[in-house]
Amino acid sequence: MRFTPASIALAVLLTTVSSVGLSQRPDAQISPLSVEWAHKGIVASKAGNYQAATDALETALAVDPRNRNAYVELAQVARAQGLQGKAIRLYREALLLDPTDVGALVGQGEAMVEKGAIAKARENLAQAKNVCKADCAAVGKLAAAIDKGPPATVLSAKEGVTVPKVAETETP
């Protein structure tokens, strides 16, 4: 009789814990709606409509945040727009879902090279070489980008720049 409240509480706990796992999808199953939105984003990206691509890919991620391909494609759109920092972050999100994704490792490394972070890009190259077992053309592409170095920034001097005149102040 004195074990009845404890056994009831334990039975309720076990019932609750075991029923939570029944409603979850496996990690490998991505929502079809998310895949559809990601496909729309890829089509818009190939057409050069980066704003529509960004909107569609972000919608895909809102529907299912486990869609690694949407992260990778969104990162490529960010790189095409010159937003390397955002691209690096998005590639990192994809790598959190699958650390062995060679495409995400190489893309992040290339974005790092474009940003000027050569040492970090070399780390990505080493990881990609460890992961890549077959068809490592992308790894060679990253190695070539690292050897080439970051793109040169062009600084232009504006001609005819006027220096603002400062009003003289009286000294007391």
C-alpha positions in Angstrom: 0.0 0.0 0.0 2.7 2.5 0.7 4.3 1.9 -2.7 1.2 2.8 -4.7 1.7 6.6 -5.1 5.3 6.0 -6.2 4.4 3.3 -8.7 1.6 5.5 -10.1 4.0 8.4 -10.6 6.5 6.1 -12.2 3.9 4.7 -14.6 2.8 8.2 -15.6 6.4 9.2 -16.2 7.2 6.2 -18.3 4.0 6.6 -20.4 4.8 10.3 -21.0 8.5 9.6 -22.0 7.7 6.7 -24.3 5.0 8.6 -26.1 7.2 11.6 -27.0 9.3 9.5 -29.4 6.3 8.3 -31.4 5.5 11.7 -32.8 8.9 12.7 -34.0 10.2 12.1 -37.6 13.6 10.5 -38.2 16.4 12.9 -38.9 16.9 11.7 -42.5 13.3 12.6 -43.4 12.9 16.2 -44.6 9.5 17.7 -45.0 8.4 17.5 -48.6 7.1 21.1 -48.4 10.6 22.2 -47.4 12.2 20.3 -50.3 9.7 22.0 -52.7 10.6 25.5 -51.4 14.3 24.7 -51.6 13.8 23.6 -55.2 12.0 27.0 -56.0 15.0 28.8 -54.4 17.5 26.9 -56.5 15.6 27.7 -59.7 15.4 31.4 -58.7 19.1 31.4 -57.9 20.1 30.0 -61.2 17.9 32.7 -62.9 19.9 35.3 -61.0 16.9 36.4 -58.9 18.7 36.4 -55.6 16.0 38.0 -53.5 13.4 35.5 -54.6 15.9 32.7 -54.0 16.7 34.0 -50.5 12.9 34.2 -49.7 12.2 30.7 -50.9 15.2 29.1 -49.2 14.4 30.9 -45.9 10.9 29.6 -46.2 12.2 26.1 -46.7 14.3 26.4 -43.6 11.3 27.8 -41.6 9.3 24.7 -42.7 12.1 22.3 -41.7 15.3 23.6 -40.2 17.0 20.2 -40.9 17.1 20.9 -44.6 20.9 21.0 -45.1 20.7 21.5 -48.8 18.7 24.7 -48.2 21.5 26.0 -46.0 24.1 25.2 -48.6 22.1 26.8 -51.4 21.4 29.9 -49.3 25.1 30.2 -48.5 25.9 30.1 -52.2 23.3 32.9 -52.8 24.9 34.9 -50.1 28.4 34.4 -51.7 27.0 35.5 -55.0 25.8 38.7 -53.4 29.2 39.3 -51.8 28.0 38.5 -48.3 30.9 36.1 -47.3 30.3 36.4 -43.5 26.7 35.3 -43.9 27.7 32.5 -46.2 30.3 31.2 -43.7 27.6 31.2 -41.0 25.1 29.4 -43.2 27.7 26.8 -44.2 28.4 26.3 -40.5 24.7 25.6 -39.9 24.8 23.0 -42.7 28.0 21.4 -41.1 26.2 21.2 -37.8 23.7 18.9 -39.4 26.3 16.9 -41.3 29.9 17.4 -40.5 31.0 15.2 -43.4 29.4 17.3 -46.1 32.4 18.0 -48.5 30.4 20.6 -50.5 29.7 22.6 -47.4 33.3 22.3 -46.2 34.7 23.5 -49.5 32.1 26.3 -49.9 32.9 27.6 -46.4 36.6 27.4 -47.2 36.1 29.4 -50.4 34.1 32.0 -48.6 36.8 32.2 -46.0 39.4 32.8 -48.7 37.3 35.5 -50.2 37.0 37.1 -46.8 40.8 36.8 -46.3 40.8 34.1 -43.6 43.4 31.9 -45.2 44.3 30.0 -42.0 40.7 29.0 -41.3 40.3 28.0 -45.0 43.4 25.7 -44.6 41.6 24.0 -41.7 38.6 23.4 -43.8 40.8 22.0 -46.6 42.4 19.5 -44.1 38.9 18.5 -42.9 37.7 18.1 -46.5 40.7 16.0 -47.4 40.0 13.7 -44.4 36.4 13.3 -45.3 36.7 13.0 -49.1 37.2 9.4 -50.2 36.2 9.6 -53.9 35.9 12.4 -56.5 37.7 15.1 -54.7 37.6 17.7 -57.5 36.0 20.2 -55.1 38.9 19.8 -52.6 41.4 20.6 -55.4 39.3 23.6 -56.3 39.6 24.8 -52.6 43.3 24.2 -52.6 43.7 26.2 -55.8 41.7 29.1 -54.2 43.9 29.0 -51.1 47.0 29.1 -53.3 45.7 32.0 -55.3 44.8 33.9 -52.1 42.1 36.4 -51.4 40.9 38.7 -54.2 42.7 42.0 -54.3 40.7 45.0 -53.1 40.7 48.0 -55.4 41.0 51.3 -53.6 40.3 54.3 -55.7 41.1 57.8 -54.9 38.4 60.3 -55.5 39.5 63.2 -57.6 38.6 66.6 -56.7 37.9 65.9 -53.0 37.4 69.1 -51.2 38.6 69.4 -47.7 35.9 70.9 -45.4 36.9 74.3 -44.0 36.9 74.5 -40.3 35.6 77.7 -38.8 38.2 79.4 -36.7 37.3 79.6 -33.1 38.3 82.4 -30.8 40.6 81.6 -27.9 39.5 83.3 -24.6 
